[in-house]
Amino acid sequence: MVSTKEVKKLVWHDVDSEEEYELPQDKRMFEDGEDMELAVTGVVFDYLVAMGQIKGLLLHIRIYSRMTRDGIVGGKRHMETGAITGMCGDGGNDCGALCFAHAGVALIDADVSLFTIKVNLM
């Protein structure tokens, strides 16, 4: 899902066919049972929440990227719907989401002792 500063509309960009679709057309594709997996940015996620359209798309979203702290919290709330979720972050402001996800991975560019890892898992 992409949105640009030049274009004030939300479109899906199909990475396989390079085609772009507007949201009403996408809804028909989901209703027809097409198997689709989506990636959204934080801006797009916030837009879908604000427009009340996130619920119908949530189980198709596999990748959340460039999320703000508020977006991560909003994402956590939507994860409570029962979808199996994974989260990857730096372990800073996203600690809550990393703990909430079924699988949370913190990518840290520092030496970490095995003892620290065991303590954090408990």
N, C-alpha and C positions, 0 to 999 in steps of 0.2 A: 504494500500500500504506500503510495507516495503522495506528497503534497509539496509544492514549491512556492517560493515567494512570488514568482511571476504569475502563477495560475492559482486562483482561489477556489479550487475544487479538489475533491478527493477522488483518486482513481486507483484501481488495482493495476499493477504491472505484472503480467505473466512472464516469468523468467524463461520459460520454455519456448513460448511462441512470440515473445516480444510485443504482444498485444496489450492494450490498455482498455479497461472496462470501468464504467461509472457504477456507482453503488446500486441503483435499481436493477441493473442488468445482473450484477453479482448475486443479488438476492434470489433471482430466478434460477441462477446456476446452482445455488445451494439447495433450493427447493426441489430441483430436478435430481438431486442426489449425487451431484458430481463430487468426487473426492478431491477436496482442495485443502491445502495447508498454507497458512498465511504468515507473513512477517510484518510487524508494524513498528513504527517509531513511537516515541513518547508523544510527539505532537499529534499523530494520527490516533493513538489510543485515547488521549484527552478529548479529541474531537468526537470520537465514537461514543464516549461516555456522556459528553455534554448533549449530544443529539439523541441519546437514548437508544443507540443502535448496537451497543457492545454485546448485549445479552445474546442476540442471535448469531453473532460471529465468534464468540469467545472460545468455543470448543474447536474452532478451526485455526486459531492463532497458535503457532508453535514457537515463534521467535518474537521477543519484545526487546527492542534496542533503544539506546539513547534515552532512557527513562530518567525523569527528575525524581527527587525524593518523594514528592506528592504523587507522582505517577506510579512509583513502586508501591506506595501504600494503597493506592486505588487498585493496582493489579493484585495485591494480596487479598483485598476484599473480594475481588472477582474469582480468585482461585478457590475461595470457599465453596464454590458451586459444586465441587467434587472432581474437577478435572485434575488429572495427574500432571504435576508441574515440576519444572526444573528451573533453577536460577543460577546464573553465573555473574559474579561481580568482583569488586576489589576488596570486599570485606570491610569497607568503611561505612558509608551511609546506607548501604544495602544489607546490613547484618540481619535485620528483622526479616526481610524477604528471603534471605539465604536460609534462615532457620525455619521459616514457614513452608518452603517448598519441599516436595518429596525428596528431591536431590538438590543440594546447594553446594556450589563449588566457589571458593574464594581464590582468585588468582593473585598471588602476592609475590612481588619481586624482592624477596628478602629471605635470609636464612631463618628457618623455623625448625625448632627442635622437635623430636618425636614426642617428648613429654608434653609440649605445648599442644600438639595435635590431639593427644589423648585427653587432655583436660578439656579442650573445646568440644570434644564429642560427647562428653558426659553431661 
